[in-house]
């Protein structure tokens, strides 16, 4: 018997070289492919809690000089900025109001003679 119980010619062929049809083996022998090329395939990221909201807009301390435009008081929340980060250097003493800031950003602004306040 030439089909060995698999019906017509070609019914059980051509899937061995690719490791199976469709999504076969994504948790087994195709796991490294899944991690590299389709990491969101299973629909969740175990490294982020379910309620995590990533700030979508942020500004570095080095950009404050360009945003100030001559004024010494900056309200970053009204500009749409959610977080102040600590990269760069501060050119002047600014009174910055923002929702969230890093310790490094606060230290750099206060070292330049300014202050950082949280807007609620």
Short mmCIF file of the C-alpha atoms (twelve columns), coordinates in Angstrom:
data_MODEL
# 
_entry.id   MODEL 
# 
loop_
_atom_site.group_PDB 
_atom_site.id 
_atom_site.type_symbol 
_atom_site.label_atom_id 
_atom_site.label_alt_id 
_atom_site.label_comp_id 
_atom_site.label_asym_id 
_atom_site.label_seq_id 
_atom_site.Cartn_x 
_atom_site.Cartn_y 
_atom_site.Cartn_z 
_atom_site.pdbx_PDB_model_num 
ATOM 1   C CA . UNK A 1   0.000  0.000  0.000  1 
ATOM 2   C CA . UNK A 2   1.642  3.168  -1.125 1 
ATOM 3   C CA . UNK A 3   -0.266 5.797  0.954  1 
ATOM 4   C CA . UNK A 4   -0.001 4.030  4.341  1 
ATOM 5   C CA . UNK A 5   -3.436 5.232  5.394  1 
ATOM 6   C CA . UNK A 6   -3.027 8.886  4.390  1 
ATOM 7   C CA . UNK A 7   -5.356 8.893  1.388  1 
ATOM 8   C CA . UNK A 8   -4.588 10.336 -2.036 1 
ATOM 9   C CA . UNK A 9   -1.123 11.175 -3.313 1 
ATOM 10  C CA . UNK A 10  0.525  14.127 -1.509 1 
ATOM 11  C CA . UNK A 11  -1.771 14.267 1.498  1 
ATOM 12  C CA . UNK A 12  1.028  13.831 4.046  1 
ATOM 13  C CA . UNK A 13  3.929  15.461 2.251  1 
ATOM 14  C CA . UNK A 14  5.811  18.752 2.208  1 
ATOM 15  C CA . UNK A 15  5.454  19.738 5.871  1 
ATOM 16  C CA . UNK A 16  8.614  18.133 7.259  1 
ATOM 17  C CA . UNK A 17  11.129 20.620 5.916  1 
ATOM 18  C CA . UNK A 18  9.400  23.599 7.531  1 
ATOM 19  C CA . UNK A 19  8.754  22.091 10.953 1 
ATOM 20  C CA . UNK A 20  5.003  21.717 10.510 1 
ATOM 21  C CA . UNK A 21  2.128  23.657 9.000  1 
ATOM 22  C CA . UNK A 22  0.949  27.039 10.253 1 
ATOM 23  C CA . UNK A 23  1.774  27.987 13.830 1 
ATOM 24  C CA . UNK A 24  2.967  24.500 14.795 1 
ATOM 25  C CA . UNK A 25  5.894  24.556 17.220 1 
ATOM 26  C CA . UNK A 26  5.809  28.201 18.315 1 
ATOM 27  C CA . UNK A 27  6.106  27.082 21.943 1 
ATOM 28  C CA . UNK A 28  8.505  24.234 21.096 1 
ATOM 29  C CA . UNK A 29  11.024 23.986 18.270 1 
ATOM 30  C CA . UNK A 30  10.198 27.402 16.717 1 
ATOM 31  C CA . UNK A 31  10.491 29.307 20.017 1 
ATOM 32  C CA . UNK A 32  13.661 31.204 19.071 1 
ATOM 33  C CA . UNK A 33  11.988 32.296 15.811 1 
ATOM 34  C CA . UNK A 34  8.961  33.485 17.796 1 
ATOM 35  C CA . UNK A 35  11.074 35.568 20.175 1 
ATOM 36  C CA . UNK A 36  13.086 37.144 17.365 1 
ATOM 37  C CA . UNK A 37  10.504 37.814 14.659 1 
ATOM 38  C CA . UNK A 38  7.089  37.791 16.373 1 
ATOM 39  C CA . UNK A 39  7.499  38.605 20.084 1 
ATOM 40  C CA . UNK A 40  3.914  39.894 20.450 1 
ATOM 41  C CA . UNK A 41  2.344  36.764 18.985 1 
ATOM 42  C CA . UNK A 42  0.842  35.559 22.255 1 
ATOM 43  C CA . UNK A 43  -0.540 38.980 23.155 1 
ATOM 44  C CA . UNK A 44  1.072  40.035 26.418 1 
ATOM 45  C CA . UNK A 45  4.321  41.304 27.895 1 
ATOM 46  C CA . UNK A 46  5.094  39.632 31.227 1 
ATOM 47  C CA . UNK A 47  7.580  42.354 32.170 1 
ATOM 48  C CA . UNK A 48  4.935  45.082 32.398 1 
ATOM 49  C CA . UNK A 49  2.059  45.015 34.877 1 
ATOM 50  C CA . UNK A 50  -1.458 45.253 33.398 1 
ATOM 51  C CA . UNK A 51  -2.068 48.803 34.634 1 
ATOM 52  C CA . UNK A 52  1.245  50.219 33.420 1 
ATOM 53  C CA . UNK A 53  0.903  53.467 31.452 1 
ATOM 54  C CA . UNK A 54  4.044  54.534 29.675 1 
ATOM 55  C CA . UNK A 55  4.577  58.295 29.414 1 
ATOM 56  C CA . UNK A 56  4.215  59.176 25.761 1 
ATOM 57  C CA . UNK A 57  5.927  62.569 25.848 1 
ATOM 58  C CA . UNK A 58  9.044  63.555 27.741 1 
ATOM 59  C CA . UNK A 59  11.752 66.198 27.626 1 
ATOM 60  C CA . UNK A 60  15.366 66.082 28.694 1 
ATOM 61  C CA . UNK A 61  16.899 68.715 30.962 1 
ATOM 62  C CA . UNK A 62  19.154 69.770 28.095 1 
ATOM 63  C CA . UNK A 63  16.103 70.898 26.078 1 
ATOM 64  C CA . UNK A 64  14.847 73.387 28.687 1 
ATOM 65  C CA . UNK A 65  16.861 76.269 27.223 1 
ATOM 66  C CA . UNK A 66  15.114 75.903 23.859 1 
ATOM 67  C CA . UNK A 67  11.683 75.587 25.484 1 
ATOM 68  C CA . UNK A 68  12.110 78.574 27.815 1 
ATOM 69  C CA . UNK A 69  12.339 81.276 25.113 1 
ATOM 70  C CA . UNK A 70  13.450 83.917 27.610 1 
ATOM 71  C CA . UNK A 71  11.128 83.092 30.509 1 
ATOM 72  C CA . UNK A 72  12.315 81.578 33.793 1 
ATOM 73  C CA . UNK A 73  9.090  79.712 34.624 1 
ATOM 74  C CA . UNK A 74  8.233  76.635 32.574 1 
ATOM 75  C CA . UNK A 75  4.920  74.781 32.820 1 
ATOM 76  C CA . UNK A 76  5.695  71.606 30.909 1 
ATOM 77  C CA . UNK A 77  2.281  70.004 31.526 1 
ATOM 78  C CA . UNK A 78  0.559  72.805 29.621 1 
ATOM 79  C CA . UNK A 79  2.982  72.113 26.756 1 
ATOM 80  C CA . UNK A 80  1.905  68.454 26.738 1 
ATOM 81  C CA . UNK A 81  5.047  67.048 28.366 1 
ATOM 82  C CA . UNK A 82  4.434  64.310 30.933 1 
ATOM 83  C CA . UNK A 83  7.951  63.592 32.234 1 
ATOM 84  C CA . UNK A 84  11.253 65.425 32.718 1 
ATOM 85  C CA . UNK A 85  14.392 63.316 32.197 1 
ATOM 86  C CA . UNK A 86  17.950 64.078 33.299 1 
ATOM 87  C CA . UNK A 87  20.004 63.954 30.100 1 
ATOM 88  C CA . UNK A 88  21.965 67.053 29.128 1 
ATOM 89  C CA . UNK A 89  22.899 70.192 31.047 1 
ATOM 90  C CA . UNK A 90  20.855 73.184 32.204 1 
ATOM 91  C CA . UNK A 91  21.853 76.630 30.978 1 
ATOM 92  C CA . UNK A 92  19.800 78.754 33.383 1 
ATOM 93  C CA . UNK A 93  17.785 78.744 36.590 1 
ATOM 94  C CA . UNK A 94  14.238 77.641 35.754 1 
ATOM 95  C CA . UNK A 95  11.149 77.040 37.857 1 
ATOM 96  C CA . UNK A 96  9.829  73.893 36.173 1 
ATOM 97  C CA . UNK A 97  6.353  72.473 36.737 1 
ATOM 98  C CA . UNK A 98  5.808  68.925 35.447 1 
ATOM 99  C CA . UNK A 99  3.824  65.806 36.330 1 
ATOM 100 C CA . UNK A 100 6.736  63.364 36.788 1 
ATOM 101 C CA . UNK A 101 10.508 63.862 36.949 1 
ATOM 102 C CA . UNK A 102 13.590 61.804 37.679 1 
ATOM 103 C CA . UNK A 103 15.956 62.364 40.611 1 
ATOM 104 C CA . UNK A 104 18.773 63.143 38.206 1 
ATOM 105 C CA . UNK A 105 16.696 65.821 36.440 1 
ATOM 106 C CA . UNK A 106 15.753 67.391 39.777 1 
ATOM 107 C CA . UNK A 107 19.379 67.451 40.907 1 
ATOM 108 C CA . UNK A 108 20.555 69.138 37.705 1 
ATOM 109 C CA . UNK A 109 17.855 71.821 37.753 1 
ATOM 110 C CA . UNK A 110 18.476 72.596 41.458 1 
ATOM 111 C CA . UNK A 111 22.260 72.694 40.898 1 
ATOM 112 C CA . UNK A 112 21.668 75.396 38.271 1 
ATOM 113 C CA . UNK A 113 19.664 77.453 40.795 1 
ATOM 114 C CA . UNK A 114 16.150 76.438 39.765 1 
ATOM 115 C CA . UNK A 115 13.457 74.253 41.260 1 
ATOM 116 C CA . UNK A 116 11.172 71.466 40.114 1 
ATOM 117 C CA . UNK A 117 7.557  71.245 41.252 1 
ATOM 118 C CA . UNK A 118 4.920  68.560 40.684 1 
ATOM 119 C CA . UNK A 119 1.697  69.683 39.063 1 
ATOM 120 C CA . UNK A 120 -1.295 67.737 40.295 1 
# 
